[in-house]
Amino acid sequence: MPAQWDPITDRYFRSARSIAEGLQHTWIGTEHIGLAMLAAPGSLLVGKLRALGRHPEEVEKRIKSALDGTDGLAPLAEGGIALSPRMRHMVAMAESQAASDGCLAIEERHLLQALIEGGPGDFIRALLALGIEPGSLWRARQQALQVLTETAADGPQASPPRRDTLTPSTVPVRR
């Protein structure tokens, strides 16, 4: 894992590890990270799903259903748990995005973007099975950023939230 995570992303990886250990899995994959993000009521993922009119619980149920078929795996190795090859790739993508954004740490938005753009793991398959196009989650974020930019350009107002602190509760409603 990278040396630097922001506190929210670190919490997701700790939660994903706990979820994987609880399932006796020897790896942390996209499905474990997805479940960790879905368990956090204020996460970007939960906010995006709700903005699309979807319930996070339905995605969680679909991921858990996919995991039911993994009972033939080796038991958890003593003393550690590894990232799956796909998850290592996602982390590398998130690191690259954080660096290109000039961030010192991988943030939640970088992780979510990597999960969406990184290919069809169990997390993406669960979204697709429910008719949720993964890119729509990212477009919803981009549209919210556009609203913030336009609102700021309309005249002197309170400063909009910094791009790296955008959460569903800080997105202004445009009427």
Secondary structure, DSSP 8 states (H G I E B T S, - for coil): --S-B-HHHHHHHHHHHHHHHHTT-SEE-HHHHHHHHHTSTTSHHHHHHHHTT--HHHHHHHHHHHHGGGTTS----TT--EE-HHHHHHHHHHHHHHHHTT-SSB-HHHHHHHHHHS---HHHHHHHHTT--HHHHHHHHHHHHHHHHHHHHTSS-S----GGG--GGGS----
